[in-house]
Amino acid sequence: MPELPEVETIARGLAKRVTGDVIESVWLGEKPEPLKSPAHEIAAAIEHSRIVSVRRMGKHIVFDLERAHLERAPTPAKGRRSKTKQPGPTPKLRASSTKFEALADGGVRSARSESTKSQWIVHLGMTGRLQVCSPKDEVLKHTHAIAKLASGRELRFVDPRRFGRLSVAVDFDAGGIEPLEADADSFIAMFRGRKTPIKSALLNQKLLRGVGNIYADESLFRTGIRPRRRASTIRRDQFVKLLASVKEVLNEAIALGGSSISDYVNSDGEEGFFQLQHRVYGREGEPCLVCKTPIKRIVIAGRSSHYCPKCQK
């Protein structure tokens, strides 16, 4: 599943390519699994909306949208004529910061009189992709959404395993705190007194959003803490070091475009390179890069965890 660095990489790539574009229409597939919001709600919220920004929130990609509504100005009642002016062409409007459009019957409506803001939320799940394509590009078998853009391009959501989710919201909240923005006190407060393994606690998206299996393992290795160790036994100075390691690992991974382990590619279809820097994840049986002890793999709450039995206590 794409984790924080992969989702951040995709969001940044999309932001460069589609910010300011307008979603003219959207096609949604027949499979129900990807739709967390009803299809008609998704279409109503995003069609004819301008993409104001694209950003990451936890493991979600958030498209901030805005739609201008044209408000009709009052028009004289039929049959009633002004005593001082004869009927004729619509009078010229003085220039201002508001754009106007003349109606056929002489009325006027403003294009900036009112706007509606909404958010299109995309969770990539295990195998989801969001890519900007040409309409001429082949539509892949597992394409579940196609947003046609005013620029002539298409934004497509492809997900073979259908664990990804599409939804709309007004004020989306992914829960938890952002690890790259966390301070030591808030980070420590989240885990203080918890008897669960620290690895499980790091993966709890209600506490810390965006960190997944790969980056939890890598952060714990750099801190020297075993993944099965209970959070309640970790000292304050170790938590401070763990937070620093989490931020360091995530920033390094973002700089390298994330980790391409199976299906992950960015919005341009390119793989990341951080998998070449993994020190424990996926290296079961291989020698530790520090002490040469074979890396071990264990399962915690159904998730694989990799660690060095000598370097981590």
VEXFI-608671 format. One record per residue: y, x negated, z negated of N, C-alpha, C, CB in turn; residue in one letter. Coordinates in steps of 0.05 Angstrom, whole numbers, plus 5000, padded with zeros to 4 digits. Atoms other than C-alpha are relative to their C-alpha. Glycine has a CB too. Layout:
<sites>
YXZYXZYXZYXZa/...
</sites>
This chain:
<sites>
497649835000500050005000502549835000500050194976m/497550165001506949725017501350024973501950105022p/498750015026510349504953503049955004498849794982e/497150024999517649384937501049815022501149904973l/498950174979518748774983499650105028498849724997p/500549894974515449105042501850245007497150085003e/498349774996519249755033502949925003499750204977v/497350104998525749375022500549885028500649794978e/499750124973524548985087500350215021497549825006t/499949794981523249615126502750154998497650204996i/497549855003529249975097502449845011500550064970a/497850164990533949395113499949995031499849714989r/500250004971531249365184501050265013497249945009g/499249744990532250105194503050044997498550224986l/497149975005539250085164501649875022500749884973a/498650154978541349575217499950155026498949725003k/500549894973538549985274500850295003497149985006r/499549714997539750725258502450114984497650154993v/497749905015545650775210502250095019501149784981t/498049894983550951215242499050175023501749785012g/501349844979546051525291499750294990497349885009d/500349725007544952275292497150095008502150185015v/502649894994538152615287500450275014498350044973i/499549764985538453135342497850214996500149935030e/502249825004531553435331497749854988499150145026s/502350135012525053305295497450155008500349984970v/502749894996517753425314498249924977498849915028w/501950055022512653485258497250085008500950154974l/502849954992505153445268498850234984498449754996g/501449785012500053965247498649944975498150125020e/501450075025496853575191501750054976499149695001k/498349935023499253845124500449784980498750234986p/499950205022497953225081502749854999497849815004e/497550165002504252825101502550154991500549875026p/497649855006508953395086500150094971500250255018l/499649935028511153415013501950234998501049764984k/498349774998516653905032499150165024503049925004s/500849844977515354495079501349915026500650294995p/499050104974516254335153502850125007498150075022a/497449874993521954845161502349894983499850304997h/497950115018525754545102500749725010499049984971e/499450264990525153845131501750025025497449845006i/498549964975527554075199502850094995498650195019a/497449895006533254475170501949794987499850244981a/498350205014535653885127500849775018498549904976a/499450254985535353325178501050045028497649835000i/499149974973536653615246503050035002498750255013e/497050004995543853515272501549864977501050285003h/498750155021545253045213500449715008498350024974s/499450284995548352365216498849834978503149955002r/501250195019544751785182502349834988497849825013i/497950145013549851525132499149724991501250164977v/501150255009545450985103496950034997501249924972s/502950025005538150765094499649804978498449935027v/500450185023535950465029497350054987502250044979r/502549975015529950354984500650104972498649734999r/500049925028528750704918497149994991501450284997m/502750045008522450454885498449935025498850254987g/501650034975517050504940500750205021497150014993k/499249804981520851044977502349895018500950254985h/497750054982525450985037501750255001499049925029i/498249785002531551425030502049995022501450014972v/498049974980535651655089502250194989498850115027f/497849835009542351915065501350135024502249834983d/499149854976544652455113502550164994497750185010l/497649835003551052835125500350175026502549834995e/499649824977552253435170502750144997497750215002r/497449865000559153695189499650295009502049855019a/500149724993559954445191502750085013499350184976h/497649914987564954755239501050264989499650025031l/498949765014569355255203502050145018501249934973e/498249864982572755785244502650094987498650255011r/497449925011580155895233500550295006502249825011a/499449724995583056605229501150045028502050104979p/499149924974584156945296501350274999497650005020t/498749735001589057525308498150225009502550005018p/501749774993585758205311500450085029500550244981a/499849914972584158475380502150215004497250105009k/498049804993589858865412502749954987499150274991g/497550065014595058565365501349755013499649964969r/498650224988600258125397502549924984500850075029r/497750095013605657695369502550115013500149694998s/497549894989612757975378501649775012501550144979k/498350224991615557285390498749835022500849834977t/501450174981610256975435498350175019498249794986k/501649864981606957215498497249875001501349995028q/502650114998599457135507499949775021497950215008p/500250234981597756475542498049804990502849875002g/501950205008593855835535500149944970500549745016p/500050075028591755605466502049784996497249904991t/498050205005597655215437498849734993501950094979p/500950265007596954465429500249964970501649785014k/500050055029595154225359501149734994497150034989l/498950265007598753675324497749824991502050034977r/502150195007594753045315499949964970500649725014a/500450055028591752935246497349874996500250274983s/502650135006585752635212497750195004500049884972s/502149804996581953275224499850075029500550254983t/500449934972578953415292499750305003497549865012k/500149724995579554115322498650065026502750134999f/501249914975575854505375500950285006496949994998e/499049734992578755095413497650175007502049975023a/502049814993574455715418500850175024499450194977l/499449854976573956175479502050224996497450115011a/498249785005577756735446502749914988498750204982d/497450105010583556295424499949914972502050225003g/500250095028580956145354499649705000497750144986g/500350285003580455445327498249954976502849864996v/501650075023575255115283500249704995497150085004r/499750275008575454465245497349874998501649974974s/502650145001569853945252499749854974499849815024a/500250155025571353635184500750184976501749765000r/499149825022572754245143498050014977500350285011s/502049985021566154215106497649835009499150304995e/502350154993559953775104497850044979500649705003s/502249975017553053815074498549734998498150225009t/501550255003549453205045497150064991501449824980k/502849985008541953135039498649735003498650225018s/501550254998536552605036497350065012499849874972q/502749994989530352495077498549774987500049975032w/501550195016525152145034497349955013499550114971i/502550084987519351755064498549814981500549865027v/501850185015513651465023497849915020498750144974h/501850104979509251015067497050024992500649725005l/502849985008502851105026498549745005498750235015g/501650244995497250625045500549875027497150074997m/499950114972498150555120502450115016497550065014t/497849884986504750895137501849805013501550184982g/498150174986509650595187502450185009498749865024r/497649874989516750785207501149805021502250064978l/499150184979518750495274501950135019497649885014q/498149904980524450575322498849935028502949864997v/501450034974521650685392501750115023497350145000c/498949884976523650845463498350255005500049815025s/501649764993521651555486497749945019501850215011p/502150074981517551205539497649864987501249825021k/502350135014513150845488497850194994501049874974d/502449835006506151115478500250114972497449845004e/500049875027505751615421497249954989500650305002v/502550075012500251345376498550254989500349794978l/501749785008494451795355500850124973497249914999k/499549905027496451845282503050034994498849824979h/497149955003503852005293500450284988501549975027t/499649745014506052555245502950105001499149974971h/497249914998513552585257501549835020501549984972a/498350134980518352415313502850114998498950035029i/497249925002525852445301501549895025501449904974a/498550084976529852435366502949954992499950235022k/497350085008536452065358501950035023499949714991l/497949964979542952165395500349765017502750074987a/499850254984542651435418497949995022499749774981s/502150004980536551625460497449884991500949855024g/502450115012531551285415498550204983500649754984r/501649835017526151585371499149844975497550115015e/501050115026524351455298497450134994502150044977l/502749895002516851545290498749924973498349925023r/501650065024512551605227497150025008500750214977f/502850024993505451375239498449944974499549785022v/501550055025500151405184497050085005501250164977d/502849934994492651365201498550134977498549755007p/501649905023490151515130501450244987499649784980r/498649765009495352055116500550014970498550255008r/499350015029497051815045503150004997498849764986f/497150005001504451765063501150284997501249875026g/498849745005509252335047502950015011500050064970r/497349944990515452635079501150234984500050065031l/498749785015520353055039503049995003499249994970s/497050005000527653245033500950074972501150205021v/498849955027532153274972503049995002498949804979a/497150025002539353324951500849764984501250264988v/499550225018539252814895497449884990501950084976d/502650105006532752434896500049804977498749885024f/500350195022530452064834497149905000500750134972d/502750114999524351594839498949954972500049755016a/500950065027523951514763499949704995497250124996g/500250285007523250864725502649855004497949865016g/497750174996528150284729499449805023500949854974i/500350194978529349804787499649724988502550005018e/500550265012526149134769502149795007497349905009p/498050204992531348734808502750044985500450015030l/497549945014536849074767499750014970501150265010e/500649975028533449084699501149774984497050024995a/499250225018536248694640497849974979502750074986d/502250075018531948384586499550224979500649744985a/500349805021533248914533498650255010502750074988d/501349764990531449514576497249955009501750115024s/502750084991525449144605498149994976500049735014f/501750025024522648984536499650274987501349804980i/500349735013524049684509497950175014502850145001a/501949834986519749994563497149944991500249945030m/502750085005513549604542499449974970499449755014f/500450055028514549514467498150214987502750004985r/501849825015508849804426497850125017501550214988g/502149884983504550004486497449844998501050015030r/502650125004497149864477498549975026498350154980k/501350034974495549894551500249715010501350195021t/499850274989494149254590502749975014497749955020p/497450054988500548934614500050055030501049724994i/500249954971498048974686500450305006497349905011k/499849714996497349734680502850094995498150154982s/497249925007504249794648501949925023500949874974a/498350094978507449394705499750185024499449715008l/500549824977504249874756500950284995497149995007l/499249735006506750494720502850055012500150044969n/497549954986512150754767502050164984499450145026q/498149855017515151194713501549804981498450204983k/498750205016516950554676501649815018498049844983l/498950204983518250034730499350085029499049714993l/500649904974518950274801499949785022502050225008r/500250184977516649894862498049784998502749895005g/501950225003512149364832497250105003500349874972v/502849924995504949414857498149774993499750085029g/502250185007498449034853500649715005497550085014n/499650284991500348404891502049864982500949995029i/497750135014506948264856499750004970502650135008y/500650015029504448444786498249764995498650264991a/501850235004498747934793501649735003497850005021d/498550254995503447394821502049954977501550015027e/498150045022508647514766498749924974501650264996s/501550075024503547494710499049715001497750194996l/500950284998500746834737502349814994498949955028f/497750185004507646514738500950004971502350075018r/499349985028508746754666497949894982500650294993t/502250105017501946514641498850224983501049784983g/501149785016499747204616497750135016502350224995i/502349884987492947504631500650305005497549974983r/499449724994493148194664498850204980498950065027p/501349815018488548514612501349994972497149944997r/498750025026492848304553501750244994501749744998r/498549775007495848884515503049954999499050114973r/497150044999503248974524501249964972501450245013a/499050015027504249064449499749724987498650204983s/500450265012501848344436501849785013497149915004t/498350204986506948004482502649964985500550095029i/497550065015512747654448502550055018499949714991r/497549954986520047764466500549785021502350024980r/499550224982520747074497498250005025499849734986d/501849974977514647204541500950235019497250054990q/498949784983517647864564502449915016500750244983f/497750104986524047514582499149835024501949834981v/501150174979520047004623498750175021498149804989k/501449834981515947564655502050145018498350214985l/497949874983522247934678501149815020502250114982l/499050204982524847294708498049945022500749734985a/502150054979518147184744499850245019497349964986s/500149764983518147904770502249985021500250264983v/497750024981525047814800499749775020502649974984k/500450234982523347134828498050065022499149754983e/502249944981516947364861501050215021497550114986v/499049794982520247994890502049895020501150234984l/497950114982526247614918498849815020502149864984n/501350184981521747084949498550165022498149814985e/501549834981517447624981501850145019498350204985a/498149874983523447995008501149815021502450124984i/498950204981526147355039498049935022500749744984a/502150074980519447255075498950255014497749864986l/500849764985518947975099497650154988499549945028g/502349875013513548195049497449875006500050295009g/502750104996506048095050498550185020498549984973s/501749854981501848305110497149954993500749925030s/502750025009495048415079498150155019499650104972i/501749844982492248965124501750125022498650224985s/498649854979496649455162503149965001499450294998d/497150015003503649275140501449845022500849894974y/498150134982508949115193502750124994499250035030v/497449895005516449195189500850205022502149774999n/499149804981520749675230500049915029502850104992s/500250114973520349205290497149945008501749755001d/502850064994512749165286499149724994499550065029g/500650285006512848455258498849984972502549835002e/501350055026508548195200501849844982497349875004e/498650175020511147885136498449744996500450154973g/501250265004509447185111499549934971501749795012f/500350085028509247215035497049974992501350204982f/502850045006501647265036499149715001498350175020q/500550294999501746525052500849864975501449875024l/499050125025505046404985498550114975502950054997q/501449885022500146804942498549784984497950215009h/501250205017497746384883497450104987501949914978r/502549905011492446854855499050255015500450084971v/500949754988492247524892498349945025502450175008y/501750034977486447554941498649725001501550045024g/501150274999484146844922497649974981502149804992r/502350015018477947024881498149775008498550275001e/501950224996473446414873501349745011497950085019g/498650244990478545934903501249854977502150085021e/498950155022481345374860502950074995499849705006p/497249965008487745504821501749785011500350024969c/498250194988493545154854501249814980502250135016l/498950175022495544864786497949844987501450184980v/502050155016489144684749497349985013499750144973c/502550014984483644774802497750174989499049715001k/502049815010479845284759499750235020500850114972t/500349784981476745824803501450264991497050065004p/498649765006480946454806498050234996502050085024i/501849785006477647064775501250275009499450014970k/499249724993477847794797498750194980499350075029r/501049795017477148374748501250265009500649944970i/499049734993478249124754501250124974497850185011v/498649875022483349454708500950285010502449834989i/499349734993484050214712499750055030502950064993a/500749964972480850204781501549825020500650285007g/498450174983485449664808499149714997503050024995r/500750295001483548944826502249844988499449905028s/498150185012486948404785499049725003500650084970s/500850284995486847664800501649824980500549915029h/498650175020488447114749498449744997500250144973y/501350255007486946404728499350004971501949765007c/500849995028482846384664501049774983497050014999p/499050235015485745714644503150024997499249745013k/497150005001493145794661501150254986501149985028c/499049745012493746514635498550064975499750235021q/501249955026492546694563500750294991501149814979k/
</sites>
